[in-house]
């Protein structure tokens, strides 16, 4: 290959990587906007459950995982102060899924104590989904940070707004805000349902979660539904025989330029 062709190839790769990164930024900001709007609902519900504005805001700043936060205030609202231990347990159980996300995102985040410590706060459903929806290493990294930081800022601002204006806004579900985060997540998931295996996993997990939610404590239906993906991925059921990284296939193929590293954080 001539030097001229080599330079052209390098320019093409750089332009392609930059284009993917810009797309990741757009997707991350779009998801952040949709998810942050749901924070108004949390702020209003938390104050209605008996928390004051400052307690509500600190909960979003420190816990920062919507499912756990809603589980916490829901149980406190139903049981009052004696229900706080149960509320903490349920919130922690729902947060267990973020550990799996952290393991999956480890090659994307890279090494370094402070980088990983910061990433731990932003490792949530949406940041993981946007990152894994990309194909290149740079785009995955950009998607993770833009989505995580964007949602963190937007979620906390909307939490404050909901806590202050809850009585004025009324029931946030009347505006459809309770469906905003789920709709954004589904929009990321839908393009990946292109083979039998992910379609079966998605349907089975949804059915199991729907059946178990009314009868089990918050958090357990999510964990059990996630186990479906792990079992199917581990056995490569309905997958291609040549697939080696089955669990990675359920979450998204590993890009070629993500280095494999020994050990987990």
Secondary structure, 3 states (H helix, E strand, C coil): CCHHHHHHHHHHHHHHHHHHHHHHHHHHHHHHHHHHHCHHHHHHHHHHCCCCHHHHHHHHHHCCCHHHHHHHHHHHHHHCHHHHHHHHHHHHHHHCHHHHHHHHHHHHHCCCHHHHHHHHHHCCHHHHHHHHCCCCHHHHHHHHHHHHHHHHHHHHHHHHHHHHHHHHHCCHHHHCHHHHHHHHHHHHHHCCCCCHHHHHHHHHHHHHHHHHHCCCCCCHHHHHHHHHHHHHHHHCCCCCCCCCCHHHHHHCCCCCCCCCCCCCC
